[in-house]
Structures are given as C-alpha cells and as structure tokens.
Amino acid sequence: MNAEAEVTFLDLLKALRRSWYWLLGGGLLLGVLVGWGSVLLPPRYVSEMAVQVATKKPQEGVSFLVEPMPLATEGVSLALPRPSQLPWGDWIGDTLTEVLSENQTKGKFDAVYRSGVLSLRGFGSTPEEAQREAHEVYEVIEGELRKRVEAFWRSYLRGEEMVLRQGLGELREALQALAQKNPDSSIPQHFQATATLMEVRIRQLEAYQEETALHGLVEETLASSLSLLQAAQIPEHPQERYPWRYGVLATLTFWLFGSLLVFTRELLRA
C-alpha cells in the first residue's frame, strides 16, 4: 500500500508560483476597476454637529422649581430641586451610550459619544440632504432621551407618592390609637402637623404628575444636560475620496482569496 502523499509548505509555494500570472493580473485588473468605479459614484456630502453633555455634578444652589400649586402650611412650603441641581449628566451620558448601541444605523448617519461630547454626522448625495440627516438623527436620539427622562420622573413621583400615602395611613392609625389611650396627651398635635405636611407633599406630587408639569420637568432636565456646541451646517464640498485605497483593498482581497483557492486545489490533488 502506498503511503498517502504529504503536502508540504514548499509544495504550496510552488503551486502559488505556477499560478502567479492569473493572481497578479486578476488582482491588478480588479483593483483598477474598483478604483475607477469609486470615482463614478455620486458625490457624498457630510454634515457634522456636536452636542455637549454635562458630565459633572452641578454646584449646590438655592434654585427650586416653581410649585404647580401654591401649597404651604404653617409657613412651610415644599418643592422639588431643579433638575439642573441634580447629577443628570452622567445618567444622560450612560443612557446615550445605550441608545446609540440600540439605534446605530450605518449609511445615512453616524453617531459617537465620547468624553462628554455627542458627535453626529449626516450623509447625503446633496448638501441639504446631509444637513437634514444630521438634524433627523439628533431628533431621534433626543426623542429617545426625552422618553426615558419622562419615565424616570414619572416613576420617581409615583414612588414617592406611594411611600407617603402608606406612611400617612400608618401615622393616622397611630394617632387614633394614641388618642384612645391618652386623650389628654399633647403628642398627637405634633404628629398631626407632620401628617398635614405629608398631605401637602402628596398633593404637590399629584400636581407634578400632570402632563404640563411633567413636560416642564423633562424639558428642564434635557436643557440642563445638553448644550449645542456645533450646529449642523450645509457642507460646501463633497467628501474627499481616495480611489487608490479602494483599489488596493480590492487587489489584496483578491490575492488573499485567490491564494486560498490555489492552496485548496493543491491539497485536493494530493
């Protein structure tokens, strides 16, 4: 029985040398065709815009949201701190990264968030189309952010209201039990003031959950976290092209797959 023929690396090189003419000619021809074809493609314009995202916690201040209802008792009023006082920047940045990973679409636009700056690029066959694409992608991203910020505020307000209602119910039960055991005690009066403040807070939270007030919270949150650095402009010149790059890439790709084909044929012959 004859031993199976072994194919060495030298055999593969010899097979590659025997096929050098069509590998070299085919690669060069394909590179020239691809480079020439890239010149004939329609022009591509790029419009860029940049948005700064606040990444540092704002300094402490005394500014508060205007109450949607004039709620106060015994000279004490309750209000939520303005979104600009809260560390929204980091949350917005993390949310942006998640939104871009979910909605990134190659071709019409490109969006990158890095080091607190959101960079957007819109592409088009005309300058106006490129600018329009840049605006549209920002509207998509901002719309997604607006929905998530609104969901956060809605959840926060409902959660605080639920906790206060539960605490208020337990406090009233304790007041009733205390009044039955010791009607002459002055302690219930102090607890009653606390219960009144909790009622005021609950009514205020209900007012904040109305559409107008909630919309104001969302808009102020975005306004305090996003600032336009560079507006999308109408590009004056199309994107510069490098036909030789496409040609070289096509040639190298042809040589790679052509060499694999030659090696495979040599192995099958063996």
C-alpha positions in Angstrom: 0.0 0.0 0.0 1.4 3.4 -1.0 1.7 6.0 1.7 -0.5 9.0 1.3 1.2 11.9 -0.3 2.1 14.7 2.1 1.8 18.3 1.0 4.5 20.5 2.4 4.7 24.2 2.7 7.2 24.2 -0.2 4.6 22.4 -2.4 2.1 25.1 -1.6 4.6 27.8 -2.6 5.3 26.0 -5.9 1.6 25.9 -6.6 1.3 29.5 -5.9 4.3 30.3 -8.2 2.6 28.3 -11.0 -0.5 30.4 -10.7 1.3 33.8 -10.4 0.1 35.1 -13.8 -3.6 35.0 -13.1 -3.2 36.0 -9.5 -1.2 39.1 -10.4 -3.2 40.0 -13.4 -6.6 39.4 -11.9 -5.7 41.4 -8.7 -4.4 44.4 -10.6 -7.3 44.4 -13.0 -9.9 44.2 -10.2 -8.1 47.0 -8.3 -8.2 49.3 -11.3 -11.8 48.5 -11.9 -12.8 49.2 -8.3 -10.8 52.4 -8.1 -12.3 53.6 -11.3 -15.8 52.7 -10.3 -15.4 54.6 -7.0 -14.8 57.8 -9.0 -18.0 57.3 -10.9 -20.2 57.1 -7.8 -22.3 60.1 -6.9 -20.8 62.7 -4.5 -21.2 62.2 -0.8 -21.6 65.2 1.4 -21.1 65.1 5.2 -22.7 67.5 7.7 -21.5 67.4 11.3 -22.9 68.6 14.6 -21.8 68.3 18.2 -23.6 68.4 21.5 -22.0 68.8 24.9 -23.3 66.6 27.7 -22.8 67.9 31.2 -20.7 65.3 33.0 -20.0 67.0 36.3 -22.4 67.4 39.2 -23.7 71.0 39.3 -22.8 73.0 42.4 -25.3 73.4 45.2 -27.7 76.2 44.8 -30.9 77.6 46.2 -32.9 77.5 43.0 -36.1 75.4 43.1 -38.9 74.5 40.8 -41.9 76.7 40.9 -44.7 74.9 42.6 -47.5 74.0 40.2 -49.9 74.7 43.1 -49.5 77.2 45.9 -49.2 74.6 48.6 -48.0 75.6 52.0 -48.9 75.1 55.6 -47.8 76.9 58.7 -45.2 78.9 56.7 -43.6 75.7 55.3 -43.6 75.1 51.5 -42.4 72.0 49.7 -40.7 71.9 46.3 -38.6 69.7 44.2 -35.0 70.8 43.4 -34.4 71.9 39.9 -33.1 69.2 37.5 -30.1 71.5 36.9 -29.1 70.8 40.6 -29.1 67.1 40.1 -26.2 64.9 38.6 -28.1 64.3 35.4 -25.0 64.5 33.1 -23.6 61.0 34.0 -27.0 59.4 33.7 -27.7 61.1 30.3 -24.2 60.0 29.1 -24.8 56.4 30.1 -28.3 56.5 28.5 -26.8 58.0 25.3 -24.3 55.1 25.0 -27.2 52.6 25.4 -29.4 54.5 22.9 -26.6 54.6 20.3 -25.9 50.9 20.6 -29.6 50.2 20.1 -30.3 52.6 17.2 -27.0 52.9 15.4 -27.5 52.8 11.6 -24.7 52.8 9.2 -25.0 54.6 5.9 -27.4 57.6 6.4 -25.7 58.8 9.6 -23.0 58.1 12.2 -23.2 59.0 15.9 -20.4 58.7 18.5 -20.5 59.6 22.2 -17.1 60.2 23.7 -15.7 62.3 26.6 -18.9 64.1 27.2 -19.4 65.1 23.6 -22.0 63.6 21.2 -20.8 63.8 17.6 -23.3 63.3 14.8 -22.6 63.1 11.1 -25.3 63.0 8.4 -24.6 61.8 4.9 -26.3 62.6 1.6 -25.9 63.0 -2.1 -26.7 66.7 -1.8 -25.5 69.3 0.9 -29.1 69.8 2.0 -29.8 66.1 2.4 -26.7 65.7 4.6 -27.7 68.6 6.8 -31.3 67.1 7.1 -30.0 63.7 8.0 -27.8 65.2 10.8 -30.9 67.0 12.2 -33.0 63.9 12.0 -30.6 61.7 13.8 -30.4 64.2 16.6 -34.2 64.4 16.8 -34.3 60.6 17.0 -31.7 60.5 19.8 -33.2 63.4 21.7 -36.7 61.8 21.4 -35.5 58.6 22.9 -33.8 60.5 25.7 -37.0 62.5 26.4 -39.0 59.3 26.7 -36.5 57.8 29.2 -36.3 61.0 31.3 -40.1 61.3 31.4 -40.3 57.6 32.5 -37.8 58.3 35.3 -39.6 61.4 36.6 -43.0 59.6 36.4 -41.6 56.6 38.3 -39.9 58.8 40.9 -43.0 60.9 41.6 -45.3 57.9 41.8 -42.9 56.1 44.0 -42.6 59.0 46.5 -46.4 59.5 46.5 -46.9 55.8 47.2 -44.5 55.8 50.1 -46.0 58.9 51.6 -49.5 57.6 51.3 -48.5 54.4 53.1 -46.7 56.4 55.8 -49.6 58.7 56.2 -52.0 55.9 56.7 -49.8 54.3 59.4 -49.4 57.7 61.1 -53.2 58.2 61.2 -53.7 54.8 62.7 -51.1 55.5 65.4 -52.8 58.9 66.1 -56.1 57.2 66.6 -54.7 54.5 68.9 -52.8 57.2 70.9 -56.0 59.4 71.2 -57.9 56.4 72.6 -55.3 55.5 75.2 -54.5 59.1 76.3 -57.0 61.7 75.1 -55.3 64.5 77.1 -51.9 64.0 75.6 -50.4 66.8 73.5 -48.2 64.5 71.5 -50.9 63.9 68.8 -50.8 67.6 68.0 -47.2 67.4 66.9 -47.8 64.3 64.8 -50.8 66.0 63.3 -48.6 68.7 62.0 -46.4 66.1 60.3 -49.4 64.4 58.8 -50.5 67.8 57.4 -47.1 68.3 55.7 -47.3 64.8 54.3 -50.7 65.6 52.8 -49.4 68.8 51.3 -46.5 66.8 49.8 -48.8 64.2 48.3 -51.0 66.9 46.7 -47.9 68.5 45.3 -46.6 65.3 43.8 -50.0 64.8 42.2 -49.7 68.2 40.7 -46.3 67.4 39.3 -47.6 64.3 37.6 -50.0 66.4 35.4 -48.9 66.4 31.8 -47.9 70.1 31.7 -45.8 70.0 34.9 -44.2 66.7 33.9 -43.4 68.1 30.5 -41.7 71.0 32.1 -39.6 68.7 34.3 -38.5 66.7 31.2 -37.6 69.8 29.2 -35.7 71.4 32.0 -33.8 68.2 32.6 -32.7 68.0 29.0 -31.9 71.7 28.8 -29.7 71.5 31.9 -27.8 68.5 30.5 -27.4 69.1 26.7 -25.9 72.1 25.0 -25.3 72.6 21.3 -21.6 73.0 20.5 -21.8 73.0 16.7 -24.9 73.2 14.6 -25.3 71.1 11.5 -24.1 73.2 8.6 -24.7 72.8 4.8 -21.3 71.4 3.6 -19.7 73.3 0.7 -17.7 70.5 -0.8 -18.3 66.7 -1.1 -16.4 64.2 1.0 -12.9 63.7 -0.5 -12.4 60.3 -2.0 -9.3 58.1 -2.3 -9.8 55.7 -5.3 -6.4 54.1 -4.8 -7.4 52.9 -1.3 -10.4 51.1 -2.7 -8.2 49.7 -5.5 -5.5 48.4 -3.1 -8.1 46.9 -0.8 -9.8 45.1 -3.7 -6.4 43.8 -5.0 -5.3 42.5 -1.6 -8.6 40.8 -1.1 -8.4 39.1 -4.5 -4.9 37.9 -3.7 -5.9 36.5 -0.4 -8.9 34.5 -1.6 -7.0 33.5 -4.8 -4.1 32.1 -2.7 -6.6 30.2 -0.6 -8.1 28.7 -3.7 -4.7 27.7 -5.0 -3.8 26.0 -1.7 -7.1 24.2 -1.6 -6.7 22.9 -5.1 -3.2 21.6 -4.3 -4.5 19.9 -1.2 -7.3 18.2 -3.1 -4.9 17.0 -5.7 -2.7 15.4 -3.1 
